[in-house]
Amino acid sequence: MTLCVAPLTGPAMHAALDDLARLRIAVFRDWPYLYDGTPDYEQGYLRLFAKGKDAVIVTARDNGEVVGCATGSALATHHGPLQAPFVKAGYDLDEIFYCGESVLLPQYRGQGIGHLFFEEREKYARARGYKFATFCGVVRPAHHPARPKDYQPLDEFWKKHGYCKMDGLMAHFSWTDIGDDRPSDKPMQFWLKAL
């Protein structure tokens, strides 16, 4: 295994969008997202992401094959549901870098790649003058029937990287869960770190 983790912007980032779509559909099918994604939706979502200010994809490659991706861009160029909680709380959106998804194939977890995903995005954000980094994660009921018995929340991992759960900063997104026939609303908890 020869792993390489590197940030991509511009044409190189655009060339990685198909890999990112493939990984989002595969990885987000699992708990806690249970996301029943489609290639058509992914194409539209990723086209919008790629147009965002300071957009970056950090890729993890094993012998050239993309096995993981993490995204980021200016919060100010994202759509309203991501921005609204910060506007209401009095933050300056131009100071916040939004760390989007981190998706990594299961066999590559536990090898430090997740740490590198955060480090690379934060380094990129600092170099562009952002004062904060944020992300959000889905909140599922503790007794949800699809929750694996051995599931370990990532809260401690995020705290180790200096992120704080921001009580009251929540967004809501709708998607179709695996096994459902229609989208349903999901609460998304924001975490924040001063850069």
Secondary structure, DSSP 8 states (H G I E B T S, - for coil): --EEEEEE-HHHHHHTHHHHHHHHHHHTTSTTT-B---HHHHHHHHHHHHHSTT-EEEEEEETTEEEEEEEEEEGGGS-HHHHHHHHHTT--GGGEEEEEEEEE-GGGTTSSHHHHHHHHHHHHHHHTT-SEEEEEEE---TT-TT--TT---SHHHHHHTT-EEEEEEEEEEEE-BTT-SS-EEEEEEEEEEE-
